[in-house]
Amino acid sequence: MIAIDRMTPGSPPAGFTFARTGRGGEGEWTVTADPTAVAGRAIEQTSTDRTDDRFPLAILESLSVANVNAEIRFKAVAGKIDQAAGIAVRLRNADNYYVVRANALEDNVRFYRLVDGRREQLGGSNLKVTPKEWHSLALRAEGERFTVTYDGKTLFTVTDRTFVEAGGIALWTKSDSVTRFDRVTVTPLP
């Protein structure tokens, strides 16, 4: 688990590097106080750049895994174009990875692969994603099998072999999403 409670409010989150898929401005990632967060603090993406194909990434440093269970707890705070939160796995670079994301404006969870910056949906489920409330989203990657869980309920499983080798893990948002993450758990699998 990432120790967000030890991070300094008002500063970029320690242990992360930052990138962006697509066009538009870079993401703006900071640690913010939030009394509703598990430890009273959260990592927040605050940029409201409305570029549609803009995906800010906060990449965990010094971590590369292929088989992993990655889980986030997030709150969609604001956004007129999108209110999305996600977690990327097997990240080769800012243009090549898998991502699962939930969107409070669209009320759905989607699983994509990004190849050379282009998204292709591999799976999805329509369900209520309430804004301004905490939710959990998890992606279990084992070989070519990916299982998506939302608020403790398994939604779907997808198989794909585009990226099989180890890669990075990143927090992910879209367009003008202002999103908070208060728990990030990464468990490598055999």
Backbone as JSON Lines, residues from 0, in Angstrom:
{"i":0,"aa":"M","n":[0.85,-1.18,0.0],"ca":[0.0,0.0,0.0],"c":[0.89,1.24,0.0]}
{"i":1,"aa":"I","n":[0.47,2.24,-0.75],"ca":[1.21,3.5,-0.82],"c":[0.86,4.32,0.42]}
{"i":2,"aa":"A","n":[1.88,4.86,1.08],"ca":[1.69,5.57,2.35],"c":[1.31,7.03,2.1]}
{"i":3,"aa":"I","n":[0.09,7.27,1.68],"ca":[-0.38,8.64,1.4],"c":[-0.39,9.47,2.68]}
{"i":4,"aa":"D","n":[-0.63,8.82,3.82],"ca":[-0.67,9.54,5.1],"c":[0.67,10.15,5.48]}
{"i":5,"aa":"R","n":[1.76,9.68,4.87],"ca":[3.1,10.24,5.16],"c":[3.51,11.31,4.17]}
{"i":6,"aa":"M","n":[2.66,11.57,3.18],"ca":[2.98,12.58,2.16],"c":[2.61,13.97,2.65]}
{"i":7,"aa":"T","n":[3.28,14.98,2.08],"ca":[3.1,16.36,2.5],"c":[1.98,17.04,1.7]}
{"i":8,"aa":"P","n":[0.91,17.49,2.38],"ca":[-0.15,18.21,1.67],"c":[0.4,19.43,0.94]}
{"i":9,"aa":"G","n":[-0.13,19.66,-0.26],"ca":[0.31,20.8,-1.07],"c":[1.49,20.48,-1.97]}
{"i":10,"aa":"S","n":[2.07,19.29,-1.83],"ca":[3.22,18.88,-2.64],"c":[2.8,17.78,-3.61]}
{"i":11,"aa":"P","n":[3.59,17.58,-4.67],"ca":[3.33,16.42,-5.53],"c":[3.52,15.14,-4.71]}
{"i":12,"aa":"P","n":[2.77,14.08,-5.02],"ca":[2.92,12.84,-4.25],"c":[4.31,12.23,-4.41]}
{"i":13,"aa":"A","n":[4.93,11.9,-3.28],"ca":[6.26,11.3,-3.29],"c":[6.19,9.89,-3.87]}
{"i":14,"aa":"G","n":[7.24,9.51,-4.6],"ca":[7.32,8.16,-5.15],"c":[6.63,7.99,-6.49]}
{"i":15,"aa":"F","n":[6.24,9.1,-7.12],"ca":[5.57,9.07,-8.42],"c":[6.32,9.93,-9.43]}
{"i":16,"aa":"T","n":[6.26,9.54,-10.69],"ca":[6.64,10.4,-11.8],"c":[5.36,10.67,-12.59]}
{"i":17,"aa":"F","n":[5.38,11.66,-13.47],"ca":[4.15,12.09,-14.11],"c":[4.3,12.12,-15.63]}
{"i":18,"aa":"A","n":[3.24,11.76,-16.31],"ca":[3.22,11.74,-17.77],"c":[1.8,12.01,-18.24]}
{"i":19,"aa":"R","n":[1.63,12.03,-19.56],"ca":[0.31,12.25,-20.14],"c":[0.21,11.47,-21.44]}
{"i":20,"aa":"T","n":[-0.9,10.8,-21.63],"ca":[-1.22,10.19,-22.92],"c":[-2.1,11.18,-23.66]}
{"i":21,"aa":"G","n":[-1.88,11.34,-24.96],"ca":[-2.74,12.21,-25.75],"c":[-2.26,13.65,-25.8]}
{"i":22,"aa":"R","n":[-3.2,14.55,-26.0],"ca":[-2.89,15.97,-26.18],"c":[-3.29,16.76,-24.94]}
{"i":23,"aa":"G","n":[-3.11,18.09,-25.03],"ca":[-3.51,18.96,-23.93],"c":[-2.4,19.13,-22.92]}
{"i":24,"aa":"G","n":[-2.74,19.82,-21.83],"ca":[-1.76,20.12,-20.79],"c":[-1.43,18.91,-19.94]}
{"i":25,"aa":"E","n":[-0.33,19.02,-19.26],"ca":[0.09,17.97,-18.33],"c":[-0.9,17.91,-17.16]}
{"i":26,"aa":"G","n":[-0.94,16.78,-16.49],"ca":[-1.74,16.67,-15.27],"c":[-1.1,17.47,-14.16]}
{"i":27,"aa":"E","n":[-1.89,17.82,-13.17],"ca":[-1.39,18.52,-11.98],"c":[-1.76,17.66,-10.78]}
{"i":28,"aa":"W","n":[-0.78,16.96,-10.24],"ca":[-0.99,16.0,-9.16],"c":[-0.47,16.59,-7.86]}
{"i":29,"aa":"T","n":[-1.27,16.52,-6.8],"ca":[-0.87,17.06,-5.51],"c":[-1.48,16.22,-4.39]}
{"i":30,"aa":"V","n":[-0.9,16.34,-3.22],"ca":[-1.46,15.71,-2.02],"c":[-2.36,16.75,-1.36]}
{"i":31,"aa":"T","n":[-3.59,16.35,-1.04],"ca":[-4.55,17.28,-0.46],"c":[-5.16,16.71,0.82]}
{"i":32,"aa":"A","n":[-5.5,17.58,1.73],"ca":[-6.2,17.15,2.95],"c":[-7.65,16.85,2.58]}
{"i":33,"aa":"D","n":[-8.17,15.75,3.09],"ca":[-9.57,15.38,2.86],"c":[-10.03,14.6,4.08]}
{"i":34,"aa":"P","n":[-10.89,15.19,4.92],"ca":[-11.32,14.51,6.15],"c":[-12.1,13.21,5.88]}
{"i":35,"aa":"T","n":[-12.61,13.03,4.65],"ca":[-13.35,11.79,4.34],"c":[-12.43,10.68,3.84]}
{"i":36,"aa":"A","n":[-11.16,11.0,3.61],"ca":[-10.19,10.0,3.15],"c":[-9.77,9.11,4.32]}
{"i":37,"aa":"V","n":[-9.33,7.91,4.0],"ca":[-8.95,6.93,5.02],"c":[-7.95,7.51,6.02]}
{"i":38,"aa":"A","n":[-6.9,8.16,5.53],"ca":[-5.88,8.72,6.42],"c":[-5.94,10.25,6.47]}
{"i":39,"aa":"G","n":[-7.05,10.84,6.01],"ca":[-7.19,12.28,6.06],"c":[-6.48,13.02,4.94]}
{"i":40,"aa":"R","n":[-5.87,12.25,4.01],"ca":[-5.17,12.84,2.86],"c":[-5.47,12.02,1.62]}
{"i":41,"aa":"A","n":[-5.34,12.67,0.47],"ca":[-5.55,11.97,-0.8],"c":[-4.61,12.56,-1.85]}
{"i":42,"aa":"I","n":[-4.33,11.76,-2.87],"ca":[-3.62,12.24,-4.05],"c":[-4.71,12.74,-5.01]}
{"i":43,"aa":"E","n":[-4.55,13.98,-5.49],"ca":[-5.58,14.57,-6.34],"c":[-4.98,15.08,-7.65]}
{"i":44,"aa":"Q","n":[-5.69,14.79,-8.75],"ca":[-5.37,15.38,-10.05],"c":[-6.29,16.58,-10.17]}
{"i":45,"aa":"T","n":[-5.72,17.81,-10.26],"ca":[-6.5,19.04,-10.16],"c":[-6.66,19.81,-11.46]}
{"i":46,"aa":"S","n":[-5.91,19.47,-12.51],"ca":[-6.01,20.21,-13.77],"c":[-7.39,20.02,-14.4]}
{"i":47,"aa":"T","n":[-7.97,21.12,-14.9],"ca":[-9.29,21.05,-15.53],"c":[-9.21,21.29,-17.04]}
{"i":48,"aa":"D","n":[-8.08,20.96,-17.64],"ca":[-7.92,21.04,-19.09],"c":[-8.96,20.13,-19.74]}
{"i":49,"aa":"R","n":[-9.79,20.69,-20.62],"ca":[-10.92,19.96,-21.2],"c":[-10.59,19.18,-22.48]}
{"i":50,"aa":"T","n":[-9.32,19.07,-22.84],"ca":[-8.96,18.3,-24.02],"c":[-9.48,16.88,-23.87]}
{"i":51,"aa":"D","n":[-10.25,16.42,-24.86],"ca":[-10.94,15.13,-24.74],"c":[-10.0,13.94,-24.68]}
{"i":52,"aa":"D","n":[-8.97,13.89,-25.53],"ca":[-8.08,12.73,-25.5],"c":[-6.82,13.05,-24.69]}
{"i":53,"aa":"R","n":[-7.03,13.42,-23.45],"ca":[-5.98,13.77,-22.5],"c":[-6.1,12.87,-21.29]}
{"i":54,"aa":"F","n":[-5.05,12.1,-21.01],"ca":[-5.08,11.13,-19.92],"c":[-3.87,11.32,-19.01]}
{"i":55,"aa":"P","n":[-3.98,12.14,-17.96],"ca":[-2.87,12.32,-17.03],"c":[-2.55,11.03,-16.27]}
{"i":56,"aa":"L","n":[-1.26,10.78,-16.08],"ca":[-0.78,9.59,-15.38],"c":[0.13,9.98,-14.22]}
{"i":57,"aa":"A","n":[-0.05,9.34,-13.08],"ca":[0.89,9.42,-11.96],"c":[1.46,8.01,-11.81]}
{"i":58,"aa":"I","n":[2.71,7.84,-12.22],"ca":[3.33,6.52,-12.33],"c":[4.14,6.2,-11.08]}
{"i":59,"aa":"L","n":[3.84,5.05,-10.47],"ca":[4.63,4.62,-9.31],"c":[6.07,4.37,-9.73]}
{"i":60,"aa":"E","n":[7.0,4.96,-9.02],"ca":[8.43,4.79,-9.34],"c":[8.92,3.42,-8.9]}
{"i":61,"aa":"S","n":[9.91,2.92,-9.59],"ca":[10.65,1.71,-9.21],"c":[9.76,0.49,-9.05]}
{"i":62,"aa":"L","n":[8.75,0.36,-9.9],"ca":[7.88,-0.8,-9.82],"c":[7.58,-1.28,-11.23]}
{"i":63,"aa":"S","n":[7.84,-2.56,-11.46],"ca":[7.54,-3.17,-12.75],"c":[7.07,-4.59,-12.48]}
{"i":64,"aa":"V","n":[5.81,-4.88,-12.83],"ca":[5.23,-6.2,-12.6],"c":[4.37,-6.59,-13.79]}
{"i":65,"aa":"A","n":[4.23,-7.88,-14.02],"ca":[3.33,-8.37,-15.08],"c":[2.03,-8.85,-14.45]}
{"i":66,"aa":"N","n":[2.16,-9.75,-13.46],"ca":[0.99,-10.3,-12.79],"c":[0.79,-9.55,-11.48]}
{"i":67,"aa":"V","n":[-0.4,-8.95,-11.33],"ca":[-0.6,-8.02,-10.22],"c":[-2.09,-7.89,-9.92]}
{"i":68,"aa":"N","n":[-2.39,-7.61,-8.66],"ca":[-3.71,-7.15,-8.28],"c":[-3.52,-5.69,-7.85]}
{"i":69,"aa":"A","n":[-4.08,-4.76,-8.63],"ca":[-3.94,-3.34,-8.34],"c":[-5.31,-2.78,-7.99]}
{"i":70,"aa":"E","n":[-5.39,-2.1,-6.84],"ca":[-6.68,-1.58,-6.39],"c":[-6.53,-0.14,-5.93]}
{"i":71,"aa":"I","n":[-7.52,0.67,-6.29],"ca":[-7.56,2.06,-5.84],"c":[-8.89,2.32,-5.15]}
{"i":72,"aa":"R","n":[-8.87,3.32,-4.27],"ca":[-10.11,3.88,-3.74],"c":[-10.11,5.32,-4.23]}
{"i":73,"aa":"F","n":[-11.2,5.73,-4.89],"ca":[-11.22,7.04,-5.54],"c":[-12.53,7.76,-5.28]}
{"i":74,"aa":"K","n":[-12.47,9.08,-5.5],"ca":[-13.66,9.93,-5.43],"c":[-13.6,10.89,-6.61]}
{"i":75,"aa":"A","n":[-14.63,10.85,-7.47],"ca":[-14.75,11.81,-8.57],"c":[-15.27,13.12,-7.97]}
{"i":76,"aa":"V","n":[-14.46,14.15,-7.98],"ca":[-14.8,15.42,-7.32],"c":[-15.49,16.38,-8.28]}
{"i":77,"aa":"A","n":[-14.97,16.52,-9.5],"ca":[-15.52,17.5,-10.44],"c":[-15.1,17.15,-11.86]}
{"i":78,"aa":"G","n":[-15.71,17.85,-12.81],"ca":[-15.4,17.7,-14.23],"c":[-16.65,17.87,-15.05]}
{"i":79,"aa":"K","n":[-16.57,18.69,-16.1],"ca":[-17.72,18.89,-16.98],"c":[-17.68,17.94,-18.17]}
{"i":80,"aa":"I","n":[-16.49,17.6,-18.67],"ca":[-16.33,16.67,-19.79],"c":[-16.3,15.24,-19.26]}
{"i":81,"aa":"D","n":[-15.53,15.01,-18.21],"ca":[-15.39,13.68,-17.61],"c":[-15.24,13.78,-16.1]}
{"i":82,"aa":"Q","n":[-15.59,12.7,-15.41],"ca":[-15.3,12.53,-13.99],"c":[-14.83,11.08,-13.86]}
{"i":83,"aa":"A","n":[-13.58,10.87,-14.23],"ca":[-13.05,9.52,-14.36],"c":[-11.87,9.28,-13.43]}
{"i":84,"aa":"A","n":[-11.75,8.01,-13.02],"ca":[-10.61,7.54,-12.23],"c":[-10.24,6.17,-12.73]}
{"i":85,"aa":"G","n":[-8.93,5.91,-12.8],"ca":[-8.51,4.6,-13.26],"c":[-7.16,4.2,-12.73]}
{"i":86,"aa":"I","n":[-6.82,2.95,-13.03],"ca":[-5.5,2.44,-12.7],"c":[-4.97,1.68,-13.92]}
{"i":87,"aa":"A","n":[-3.74,2.03,-14.3],"ca":[-3.08,1.43,-15.46],"c":[-2.08,0.38,-14.99]}
{"i":88,"aa":"V","n":[-1.98,-0.7,-15.76],"ca":[-1.01,-1.77,-15.47],"c":[-0.22,-2.1,-16.73]}
{"i":89,"aa":"R","n":[0.91,-2.77,-16.51],"ca":[1.81,-3.18,-17.61],"c":[2.16,-1.99,-18.51]}
{"i":90,"aa":"L","n":[2.34,-0.85,-17.86],"ca":[2.66,0.39,-18.56],"c":[4.08,0.32,-19.1]}
{"i":91,"aa":"R","n":[4.2,0.37,-20.43],"ca":[5.53,0.42,-21.07],"c":[6.01,1.85,-21.12]}
{"i":92,"aa":"N","n":[5.08,2.75,-21.49],"ca":[5.34,4.18,-21.56],"c":[3.97,4.86,-21.57]}
{"i":93,"aa":"A","n":[3.95,6.18,-21.74],"ca":[2.69,6.93,-21.65],"c":[1.7,6.6,-22.76]}
{"i":94,"aa":"D","n":[2.1,5.83,-23.77],"ca":[1.21,5.52,-24.88],"c":[0.85,4.04,-25.0]}
{"i":95,"aa":"N","n":[1.39,3.19,-24.13],"ca":[1.18,1.74,-24.26],"c":[0.96,1.1,-22.89]}
{"i":96,"aa":"Y","n":[-0.29,0.66,-22.64],"ca":[-0.65,0.05,-21.36],"c":[-2.09,-0.42,-21.38]}
{"i":97,"aa":"Y","n":[-2.49,-1.11,-20.31],"ca":[-3.89,-1.44,-20.06],"c":[-4.4,-0.5,-18.97]}
{"i":98,"aa":"V","n":[-5.7,-0.16,-19.02],"ca":[-6.28,0.66,-17.96],"c":[-7.73,0.26,-17.73]}
{"i":99,"aa":"V","n":[-8.11,0.2,-16.45],"ca":[-9.52,0.1,-16.1],"c":[-9.9,1.45,-15.49]}
{"i":100,"aa":"R","n":[-11.09,1.93,-15.88],"ca":[-11.5,3.22,-15.34],"c":[-13.01,3.22,-15.1]}
{"i":101,"aa":"A","n":[-13.4,4.04,-14.1],"ca":[-14.8,4.27,-13.78],"c":[-15.1,5.73,-14.1]}
{"i":102,"aa":"N","n":[-16.33,6.02,-14.58],"ca":[-16.68,7.38,-14.96],"c":[-18.05,7.74,-14.36]}
{"i":103,"aa":"A","n":[-18.06,8.78,-13.52],"ca":[-19.28,9.18,-12.82],"c":[-20.25,9.95,-13.72]}
{"i":104,"aa":"L","n":[-19.79,10.51,-14.83],"ca":[-20.71,11.19,-15.75],"c":[-21.37,10.19,-16.7]}
{"i":105,"aa":"E","n":[-20.66,9.11,-17.02],"ca":[-21.19,8.11,-17.94],"c":[-21.82,6.92,-17.22]}
{"i":106,"aa":"D","n":[-21.61,6.82,-15.9],"ca":[-22.09,5.68,-15.12],"c":[-21.68,4.34,-15.74]}
{"i":107,"aa":"N","n":[-20.36,4.16,-15.84],"ca":[-19.86,2.9,-16.35],"c":[-18.42,2.65,-15.9]}
{"i":108,"aa":"V","n":[-18.01,1.39,-16.06],"ca":[-16.62,0.97,-15.86],"c":[-16.18,0.36,-17.17]}
{"i":109,"aa":"R","n":[-15.0,0.75,-17.65],"ca":[-14.48,0.26,-18.92],"c":[-13.04,-0.22,-18.75]}
{"i":110,"aa":"F","n":[-12.69,-1.23,-19.55],"ca":[-11.31,-1.74,-19.6],"c":[-10.8,-1.53,-21.02]}
{"i":111,"aa":"Y","n":[-9.64,-0.86,-21.12],"ca":[-9.05,-0.53,-22.42],"c":[-7.61,-1.02,-22.5]}
{"i":112,"aa":"R","n":[-7.16,-1.18,-23.74],"ca":[-5.72,-1.24,-24.0],"c":[-5.41,0.0,-24.81]}
{"i":113,"aa":"L","n":[-4.28,0.61,-24.52],"ca":[-3.79,1.74,-25.3],"c":[-2.55,1.3,-26.03]}
{"i":114,"aa":"V","n":[-2.58,1.39,-27.34],"ca":[-1.44,1.04,-28.18],"c":[-1.11,2.27,-29.01]}
{"i":115,"aa":"D","n":[0.1,2.76,-28.85],"ca":[0.54,3.99,-29.53],"c":[-0.44,5.14,-29.27]}
{"i":116,"aa":"G","n":[-0.97,5.2,-28.05],"ca":[-1.84,6.3,-27.63],"c":[-3.29,6.16,-28.05]}
{"i":117,"aa":"R","n":[-3.65,5.1,-28.77],"ca":[-5.04,4.9,-29.21],"c":[-5.72,3.89,-28.3]}
{"i":118,"aa":"R","n":[-6.91,4.27,-27.79],"ca":[-7.67,3.4,-26.89],"c":[-8.56,2.44,-27.68]}
{"i":119,"aa":"E","n":[-8.61,1.2,-27.18],"ca":[-9.55,0.22,-27.7],"c":[-10.22,-0.45,-26.51]}
{"i":120,"aa":"Q","n":[-11.54,-0.39,-26.46],"ca":[-12.27,-1.0,-25.35],"c":[-12.29,-2.51,-25.49]}
{"i":121,"aa":"L","n":[-11.93,-3.19,-24.39],"ca":[-11.92,-4.65,-24.37],"c":[-13.04,-5.22,-23.51]}
{"i":122,"aa":"G","n":[-13.6,-4.41,-22.62],"ca":[-14.68,-4.87,-21.75],"c":[-15.33,-3.69,-21.06]}
{"i":123,"aa":"G","n":[-16.53,-3.92,-20.53],"ca":[-17.2,-2.84,-19.83],"c":[-18.47,-3.28,-19.15]}
{"i":124,"aa":"S","n":[-18.94,-2.42,-18.26],"ca":[-20.16,-2.66,-17.52],"c":[-20.81,-1.32,-17.21]}
{"i":125,"aa":"N","n":[-22.12,-1.22,-17.39],"ca":[-22.86,-0.01,-17.05],"c":[-23.4,-0.14,-15.64]}
{"i":126,"aa":"L","n":[-23.08,0.83,-14.78],"ca":[-23.54,0.83,-13.39],"c":[-23.38,2.22,-12.82]}
{"i":127,"aa":"K","n":[-24.0,2.47,-11.68],"ca":[-23.96,3.79,-11.06],"c":[-22.59,4.05,-10.43]}
{"i":128,"aa":"V","n":[-21.95,5.14,-10.85],"ca":[-20.71,5.62,-10.24],"c":[-21.05,6.99,-9.65]}
{"i":129,"aa":"T","n":[-21.31,7.03,-8.36],"ca":[-21.78,8.25,-7.71],"c":[-20.63,9.24,-7.53]}
{"i":130,"aa":"P","n":[-20.79,10.48,-8.02],"ca":[-19.76,11.49,-7.8],"c":[-19.69,11.9,-6.33]}
{"i":131,"aa":"K","n":[-18.52,12.38,-5.94],"ca":[-18.28,12.9,-4.59],"c":[-18.47,11.84,-3.49]}
{"i":132,"aa":"E","n":[-18.38,10.57,-3.87],"ca":[-18.39,9.46,-2.91],"c":[-17.22,8.54,-3.22]}
{"i":133,"aa":"W","n":[-16.69,7.9,-2.19],"ca":[-15.57,6.99,-2.36],"c":[-16.05,5.66,-2.94]}
{"i":134,"aa":"H","n":[-15.29,5.14,-3.89],"ca":[-15.53,3.84,-4.51],"c":[-14.2,3.11,-4.64]}
{"i":135,"aa":"S","n":[-14.27,1.78,-4.78],"ca":[-13.04,1.02,-5.04],"c":[-13.11,0.45,-6.45]}
{"i":136,"aa":"L","n":[-11.95,0.35,-7.07],"ca":[-11.81,-0.19,-8.42],"c":[-10.54,-1.03,-8.43]}
{"i":137,"aa":"A","n":[-10.65,-2.27,-8.9],"ca":[-9.48,-3.16,-8.9],"c":[-9.34,-3.84,-10.25]}
{"i":138,"aa":"L","n":[-8.09,-4.09,-10.6],"ca":[-7.75,-4.83,-11.81],"c":[-6.74,-5.91,-11.44]}
{"i":139,"aa":"R","n":[-7.12,-7.15,-11.7],"ca":[-6.24,-8.3,-11.46],"c":[-5.74,-8.77,-12.81]}
{"i":140,"aa":"A","n":[-4.43,-8.71,-13.02],"ca":[-3.81,-9.14,-14.28],"c":[-2.99,-10.4,-14.01]}
{"i":141,"aa":"E","n":[-3.39,-11.49,-14.66],"ca":[-2.68,-12.77,-14.54],"c":[-2.51,-13.35,-15.93]}
{"i":142,"aa":"G","n":[-1.28,-13.29,-16.45],"ca":[-1.05,-13.76,-17.8],"c":[-1.89,-12.96,-18.78]}
{"i":143,"aa":"E","n":[-2.75,-13.65,-19.55],"ca":[-3.59,-12.96,-20.52],"c":[-4.99,-12.67,-19.98]}
{"i":144,"aa":"R","n":[-5.21,-12.94,-18.7],"ca":[-6.54,-12.79,-18.09],"c":[-6.58,-11.56,-17.18]}
{"i":145,"aa":"F","n":[-7.63,-10.73,-17.36],"ca":[-7.82,-9.5,-16.59],"c":[-9.2,-9.53,-15.96]}
{"i":146,"aa":"T","n":[-9.26,-9.35,-14.64],"ca":[-10.53,-9.35,-13.93],"c":[-10.74,-7.98,-13.29]}
{"i":147,"aa":"V","n":[-11.93,-7.41,-13.53],"ca":[-12.26,-6.07,-13.05],"c":[-13.29,-6.17,-11.93]}
{"i":148,"aa":"T","n":[-13.0,-5.48,-10.82],"ca":[-13.87,-5.46,-9.66],"c":[-14.19,-4.01,-9.3]}
{"i":149,"aa":"Y","n":[-15.47,-3.74,-8.97],"ca":[-15.9,-2.4,-8.59],"c":[-16.68,-2.5,-7.29]}
{"i":150,"aa":"D","n":[-16.28,-1.73,-6.29],"ca":[-16.91,-1.75,-4.96],"c":[-17.1,-3.17,-4.45]}
{"i":151,"aa":"G","n":[-16.06,-3.99,-4.63],"ca":[-16.05,-5.36,-4.1],"c":[-16.78,-6.39,-4.94]}
{"i":152,"aa":"K","n":[-17.38,-5.99,-6.05],"ca":[-18.14,-6.92,-6.89],"c":[-17.39,-7.14,-8.21]}
{"i":153,"aa":"T","n":[-17.15,-8.41,-8.56],"ca":[-16.52,-8.71,-9.84],"c":[-17.49,-8.37,-10.97]}
{"i":154,"aa":"L","n":[-17.02,-7.55,-11.93],"ca":[-17.86,-7.12,-13.03],"c":[-17.69,-7.98,-14.29]}
{"i":155,"aa":"F","n":[-16.42,-8.22,-14.68],"ca":[-16.17,-8.98,-15.89],"c":[-14.7,-9.42,-15.95]}
{"i":156,"aa":"T","n":[-14.45,-10.37,-16.83],"ca":[-13.1,-10.86,-17.1],"c":[-12.87,-10.79,-18.61]}
{"i":157,"aa":"V","n":[-11.67,-10.39,-18.99],"ca":[-11.28,-10.23,-20.39],"c":[-9.95,-10.96,-20.59]}
{"i":158,"aa":"T","n":[-9.73,-11.49,-21.79],"ca":[-8.42,-12.03,-22.12],"c":[-7.81,-11.22,-23.26]}
{"i":159,"aa":"D","n":[-6.5,-10.97,-23.18],"ca":[-5.78,-10.23,-24.21],"c":[-4.29,-10.5,-24.04]}
{"i":160,"aa":"R","n":[-3.56,-10.53,-25.16],"ca":[-2.13,-10.82,-25.13],"c":[-1.27,-9.67,-25.69]}
{"i":161,"aa":"T","n":[-1.81,-8.47,-25.76],"ca":[-1.06,-7.36,-26.33],"c":[0.19,-7.05,-25.51]}
{"i":162,"aa":"F","n":[0.03,-6.94,-24.2],"ca":[1.16,-6.65,-23.31],"c":[1.24,-7.79,-22.29]}
{"i":163,"aa":"V","n":[2.25,-8.64,-22.4],"ca":[2.37,-9.77,-21.49],"c":[3.54,-9.58,-20.51]}
{"i":164,"aa":"E","n":[4.49,-8.73,-20.85],"ca":[5.66,-8.55,-20.0],"c":[5.38,-7.54,-18.88]}
{"i":165,"aa":"A","n":[6.3,-7.51,-17.93],"ca":[6.17,-6.59,-16.79],"c":[6.16,-5.14,-17.26]}
{"i":166,"aa":"G","n":[5.46,-4.31,-16.5],"ca":[5.41,-2.89,-16.78],"c":[5.01,-2.12,-15.54]}
{"i":167,"aa":"G","n":[4.88,-0.83,-15.68],"ca":[4.58,0.03,-14.55],"c":[3.11,0.03,-14.16]}
{"i":168,"aa":"I","n":[2.84,0.7,-13.04],"ca":[1.49,0.9,-12.5],"c":[1.29,2.41,-12.38]}
{"i":169,"aa":"A","n":[0.1,2.89,-12.75],"ca":[-0.13,4.34,-12.69],"c":[-1.57,4.66,-12.31]}
{"i":170,"aa":"L","n":[-1.75,5.77,-11.59],"ca":[-3.07,6.37,-11.42],"c":[-3.39,7.08,-12.72]}
{"i":171,"aa":"W","n":[-4.68,7.14,-13.08],"ca":[-5.08,7.61,-14.41],"c":[-6.35,8.45,-14.28]}
{"i":172,"aa":"T","n":[-6.42,9.54,-15.03],"ca":[-7.65,10.32,-15.15],"c":[-7.83,10.72,-16.61]}
{"i":173,"aa":"K","n":[-8.94,11.4,-16.89],"ca":[-9.24,11.79,-18.27],"c":[-9.73,13.23,-18.31]}
{"i":174,"aa":"S","n":[-9.27,13.96,-19.31],"ca":[-9.75,15.3,-19.64],"c":[-9.74,16.2,-18.4]}
{"i":175,"aa":"D","n":[-10.91,16.76,-18.04],"ca":[-10.98,17.72,-16.93],"c":[-11.37,17.09,-15.6]}
{"i":176,"aa":"S","n":[-11.21,15.79,-15.48],"ca":[-11.56,15.09,-14.23],"c":[-10.71,15.59,-13.07]}
{"i":177,"aa":"V","n":[-11.36,16.07,-12.04],"ca":[-10.7,16.33,-10.77],"c":[-11.04,15.13,-9.9]}
{"i":178,"aa":"T","n":[-10.03,14.33,-9.59],"ca":[-10.25,13.04,-8.94],"c":[-9.29,12.87,-7.78]}
{"i":179,"aa":"R","n":[-9.78,12.29,-6.69],"ca":[-8.94,11.98,-5.53],"c":[-8.78,10.47,-5.38]}
{"i":180,"aa":"F","n":[-7.57,10.09,-4.95],"ca":[-7.24,8.69,-4.67],"c":[-6.73,8.64,-3.24]}
{"i":181,"aa":"D","n":[-7.37,7.86,-2.37],"ca":[-6.9,7.83,-0.97],"c":[-6.33,6.47,-0.57]}
{"i":182,"aa":"R","n":[-6.42,5.5,-1.44],"ca":[-5.79,4.22,-1.17],"c":[-5.33,3.63,-2.49]}
{"i":183,"aa":"V","n":[-4.07,3.22,-2.53],"ca":[-3.5,2.56,-3.7],"c":[-2.79,1.32,-3.19]}
{"i":184,"aa":"T","n":[-3.3,0.15,-3.59],"ca":[-2.72,-1.12,-3.15],"c":[-2.26,-1.9,-4.36]}
{"i":185,"aa":"V","n":[-1.0,-2.29,-4.35],"ca":[-0.43,-3.07,-5.46],"c":[0.14,-4.35,-4.88]}
{"i":186,"aa":"T","n":[-0.43,-5.49,-5.3],"ca":[0.02,-6.79,-4.8],"c":[0.54,-7.62,-5.97]}
{"i":187,"aa":"P","n":[1.87,-7.8,-6.07],"ca":[2.4,-8.66,-7.13],"c":[1.91,-10.09,-6.96]}
{"i":188,"aa":"L","n":[1.62,-10.75,-8.08],"ca":[1.16,-12.14,-8.07],"c":[2.25,-13.02,-8.71]}
{"i":189,"aa":"P","n":[2.25,-14.31,-8.37],"ca":[3.28,-15.2,-8.95],"c":[3.13,-15.33,-10.46]}
